[in-house]
């Protein structure tokens, strides 16, 4: 919880909009990736993008279109918290 969830969410909204052309007004905390019209390949691509963005080991085998924007935000925040403690 060291990281600012709103900052992560803001960046996630930007990525979803820029890379996946999801209208910002559709991106809510409870919206699933499926509701945002990301297919399974796009979900994996999102995870890869987030891994590169924050240099975190986000497990794309857990990527699912049933995850919500909030779920993804929390997963990134948790990994950022862990990677801060073990940062090189």
C-alpha positions in Angstrom: 0.0 0.0 0.0 3.0 2.3 -0.4 1.9 3.3 -3.8 -0.8 5.7 -4.8 -3.7 3.6 -6.2 -5.1 6.7 -8.0 -1.8 7.2 -9.8 -1.7 3.6 -11.0 -5.4 3.8 -12.0 -4.8 7.0 -13.9 -2.0 5.4 -15.8 -4.1 2.3 -16.4 -6.9 4.4 -17.8 -4.4 6.2 -20.1 -3.0 2.8 -21.4 -6.5 1.4 -22.0 -7.5 4.5 -23.9 -4.3 5.0 -25.9 -3.4 1.4 -26.7 -6.8 -0.3 -26.7 -9.0 2.6 -27.7 -11.3 2.2 -24.7 -13.3 5.4 -24.0 -12.3 6.9 -20.7 -15.9 7.3 -19.5 -16.4 3.5 -19.8 -13.4 2.7 -17.5 -14.8 2.4 -14.0 -13.3 0.6 -11.0 -15.9 -2.2 -11.3 -15.8 -2.6 -15.1 -14.4 -5.9 -16.2 -11.9 -6.1 -19.0 -14.5 -8.1 -21.0 -17.0 -5.2 -20.6 -14.3 -2.9 -22.0 -14.2 -5.2 -25.0 -10.7 -6.6 -24.4 -10.4 -10.2 -25.7 -8.0 -12.7 -24.2 -5.1 -11.6 -26.4 -5.7 -8.0 -25.5 -5.7 -8.8 -21.8 -2.3 -10.6 -22.1 -1.0 -7.6 -24.1 -2.3 -5.3 -21.4 -0.4 -7.3 -18.7 2.8 -7.2 -20.8 2.4 -3.5 -21.2 2.0 -3.0 -17.5 5.0 -5.2 -16.8 7.1 -3.0 -19.1 5.6 0.2 -17.7 6.4 -0.5 -14.1 9.1 -3.2 -14.4 7.1 -5.7 -12.3 6.7 -9.5 -12.7 2.9 -9.4 -13.4 1.8 -13.0 -14.0 0.0 -13.0 -17.3 -1.2 -16.5 -16.6 -3.6 -15.0 -14.2 -4.8 -12.5 -16.8 -8.5 -12.8 -17.4 -11.1 -10.8 -19.1 -13.2 -11.2 -15.9 -10.8 -9.1 -13.9 -12.0 -5.6 -13.1 -10.0 -2.4 -13.5 -9.8 -2.3 -9.7 -8.4 -5.9 -9.6 -5.7 -4.9 -12.1 -4.9 -1.7 -10.1 -4.6 -3.6 -6.9 -2.4 -6.3 -8.5 0.0 -3.7 -9.8 0.1 -1.8 -6.5 0.9 -5.0 -4.6 3.7 -5.9 -6.9 5.1 -2.4 -6.8 5.1 -2.6 -3.0 6.9 -5.9 -3.1 9.4 -4.7 -5.8 10.1 -1.5 -3.7 11.4 -3.7 -0.9 13.4 -5.9 -3.2 14.5 -3.2 -5.7 17.9 -3.6 -7.2 
